[in-house]
Amino acid sequence: MKHKRYILSYLIILLIGVVHFAVEAQQKNSAHLGNFSGEWKSTESISMGGNIVCSYDEGDRMLSNTMKIMEQANYLTIDVPNPSPDAPLAVSQEKLLFDGKQSQINHGPDRGKKYTAKLSADRRTMTINSIVHLTTTTPGLINVQERVFVYVTEVWKLSSDRKSITVQTNAKSTLIGNDRSWKTVFHKVG
């Protein structure tokens, strides 16, 4: 009878130890997961680094050097302040879904974009593929409008200390024809 109590006590202590180590391992594992949430600033916008038009509207996140990101399990939202002096408190928002389905933003037939987003398993790398469409005046011809497509790939990498995001951008325009590649770094505010 005494041996059964010792064995039962030993098994309870062993079970508590196993549960404790499993919880500790899970906490350490989730501590390495990234999270893009926060307010971020850069010295220049993403689109300015490549000197290529890869935005569809003045409120597009590609033109802003300030972003507020809220990450959820299956998506994140990016809020950028409206650059228009007429509406200083207005905010433009883009929602990036991680389900692989294409999202779309349209501002009439003349401009908009289609995009997909993918988040890595460790939630520290995000890839955004966009097709921006614009209607612009054909160079050298005054009254001739031309539809332009810009194919953009952004790879966002969250630093290990979670204090900066490096965005590697590659773009190709049907108007210009050659590829452009550049890097933009955002730093966490506060």
C-alpha positions as CSV (number, residue, x, y, z in Angstrom):
1,M,0.0,0.0,0.0
2,K,2.9,2.3,0.9
3,H,4.6,1.6,-2.5
4,K,1.4,2.5,-4.4
5,R,1.3,5.9,-2.7
6,Y,5.0,6.5,-3.6
7,I,4.4,5.4,-7.2
8,L,1.2,7.5,-7.5
9,S,3.1,10.6,-6.1
10,Y,6.0,9.9,-8.5
11,L,3.6,9.7,-11.4
12,I,1.9,12.9,-10.5
13,I,5.2,14.8,-10.1
14,L,6.3,13.3,-13.5
15,L,3.1,14.4,-15.2
16,I,3.4,17.9,-13.7
17,G,7.0,18.1,-15.0
18,V,6.0,16.9,-18.5
19,V,3.1,19.5,-18.7
20,H,5.4,22.2,-17.4
21,F,8.1,21.5,-20.0
22,A,5.5,21.3,-22.8
23,V,4.0,24.7,-21.8
24,E,7.5,26.3,-21.6
25,A,8.4,24.9,-25.0
26,Q,5.2,26.3,-26.5
27,Q,5.8,29.8,-25.0
28,K,9.4,29.8,-26.3
29,N,8.1,28.7,-29.8
30,S,5.4,31.4,-29.9
31,A,8.0,34.0,-28.7
32,H,9.8,33.5,-32.0
33,L,6.7,34.2,-34.1
34,G,6.6,37.5,-35.7
35,N,3.9,40.1,-35.6
36,F,3.8,43.1,-37.9
37,S,1.4,45.0,-35.6
38,G,2.4,48.6,-34.7
39,E,3.0,52.0,-36.1
40,W,5.9,52.2,-38.6
41,K,7.8,55.1,-40.2
42,S,10.3,55.4,-43.0
43,T,12.3,58.2,-44.5
44,E,10.6,57.5,-47.9
45,S,7.6,55.6,-49.1
46,I,7.9,52.1,-50.7
47,S,7.1,53.4,-54.2
48,M,9.7,56.3,-54.1
49,G,12.7,54.0,-53.8
50,G,12.1,52.4,-57.2
51,N,11.3,55.7,-59.0
52,I,8.4,53.9,-60.7
53,V,4.6,54.5,-60.4
54,C,3.3,51.4,-58.5
55,S,0.4,53.0,-56.8
56,Y,-3.1,53.5,-58.0
57,D,-4.3,56.5,-55.9
58,E,-2.9,59.2,-53.6
59,G,-4.2,57.3,-50.5
60,D,-2.4,54.1,-51.5
61,R,0.0,52.6,-48.8
62,M,2.8,52.5,-51.4
63,L,3.0,56.3,-51.3
64,S,3.0,56.7,-47.5
65,N,6.0,56.7,-45.3
66,T,3.8,56.1,-42.2
67,M,1.7,52.9,-41.6
68,K,-0.3,51.5,-38.7
69,I,-0.6,47.8,-39.0
70,M,-3.0,45.5,-37.1
71,E,-2.2,41.8,-37.6
72,Q,-4.9,39.1,-36.9
73,A,-4.7,35.4,-37.4
74,N,-5.8,35.3,-41.1
75,Y,-5.2,38.9,-42.2
76,L,-3.7,42.2,-41.5
77,T,-4.9,45.8,-42.1
78,I,-2.6,48.6,-43.0
79,D,-3.9,52.1,-42.3
80,V,-2.1,55.2,-43.8
81,P,-3.0,58.8,-43.2
82,N,-4.6,60.6,-46.1
83,P,-2.0,63.0,-47.7
84,S,-4.8,65.4,-48.8
85,P,-4.7,68.7,-46.8
86,D,-8.5,68.8,-47.1
87,A,-9.0,65.7,-45.0
88,P,-6.1,65.5,-42.5
89,L,-7.8,63.0,-40.2
90,A,-9.0,60.6,-43.0
91,V,-7.2,57.3,-43.2
92,S,-6.9,54.9,-46.1
93,Q,-7.0,51.2,-45.2
94,E,-5.9,48.1,-47.1
95,K,-6.8,44.6,-45.9
96,L,-4.4,41.8,-46.8
97,L,-5.9,38.3,-46.5
98,F,-3.6,35.3,-46.0
99,D,-6.0,32.9,-47.7
100,G,-4.3,33.1,-51.1
101,K,-7.4,34.5,-52.8
102,Q,-7.0,37.7,-54.9
103,S,-8.4,40.9,-53.4
104,Q,-9.2,44.0,-55.5
105,I,-9.4,47.8,-55.1
106,N,-11.0,49.8,-57.8
107,H,-11.4,53.5,-58.2
108,G,-13.3,53.4,-61.5
109,P,-12.1,51.9,-64.8
110,D,-9.0,54.1,-64.9
111,R,-7.2,52.9,-61.8
112,G,-7.0,50.2,-59.2
113,K,-5.1,47.0,-58.2
114,K,-5.5,43.3,-57.6
115,Y,-3.3,41.6,-55.0
116,T,-2.6,38.5,-53.0
117,A,-0.7,38.2,-49.7
118,K,1.1,35.2,-48.2
119,L,2.5,35.0,-44.6
120,S,5.3,32.6,-43.7
121,A,4.8,29.9,-41.0
122,D,7.0,31.9,-38.5
123,R,4.9,35.1,-39.3
124,R,8.1,37.1,-40.0
125,T,8.0,37.2,-43.8
126,M,5.1,38.4,-45.9
127,T,5.0,38.4,-49.7
128,I,2.5,40.7,-51.5
129,N,2.0,40.3,-55.3
130,S,0.1,43.2,-56.9
131,I,-1.0,44.2,-60.4
132,V,-1.7,48.0,-60.5
133,H,-3.6,49.3,-63.5
134,L,-3.7,52.9,-64.6
135,T,-4.8,54.9,-67.6
136,T,-2.3,57.5,-68.6
137,T,-1.5,59.8,-71.5
138,T,0.8,58.2,-74.0
139,P,4.2,59.9,-74.0
140,G,4.5,62.2,-77.0
141,L,0.8,62.0,-77.9
142,I,-1.4,64.6,-76.3
143,N,-4.9,63.1,-76.5
144,V,-4.1,59.4,-76.6
145,Q,-4.8,57.4,-73.4
146,E,-3.0,54.2,-72.7
147,R,-3.7,51.5,-70.1
148,V,-0.6,50.7,-68.1
149,F,0.0,47.7,-65.9
150,V,2.6,47.6,-63.1
151,Y,3.5,44.1,-61.7
152,V,4.8,44.5,-58.1
153,T,6.3,41.9,-55.7
154,E,7.0,43.0,-52.1
155,V,8.8,40.8,-49.6
156,W,8.4,42.2,-46.1
157,K,10.8,40.9,-43.5
158,L,10.3,41.6,-39.8
159,S,13.6,42.0,-37.9
160,S,14.4,39.6,-35.1
161,D,14.0,42.4,-32.5
162,R,10.6,43.4,-34.1
163,K,11.8,47.0,-34.4
164,S,12.1,47.3,-38.2
165,I,10.5,46.0,-41.4
166,T,12.6,45.7,-44.5
167,V,10.5,45.7,-47.7
168,Q,12.3,44.4,-50.8
169,T,10.3,45.5,-53.8
170,N,10.5,44.4,-57.5
171,A,8.4,46.1,-60.1
172,K,7.9,46.0,-63.9
173,S,5.8,48.4,-65.9
174,T,4.3,47.9,-69.3
175,L,5.1,51.5,-70.0
176,I,8.8,51.4,-69.0
177,G,9.4,47.8,-69.7
178,N,12.5,47.1,-67.5
179,D,12.5,45.7,-64.0
180,R,13.2,47.9,-61.0
181,S,14.3,46.6,-57.6
182,W,14.8,48.5,-54.3
183,K,14.6,48.3,-50.6
184,T,12.7,50.4,-48.0
185,V,13.1,50.1,-44.2
186,F,10.4,51.0,-41.8
187,H,11.2,51.5,-38.1
188,K,8.7,51.0,-35.2
189,V,7.5,54.1,-33.6
190,G,7.4,54.1,-29.8
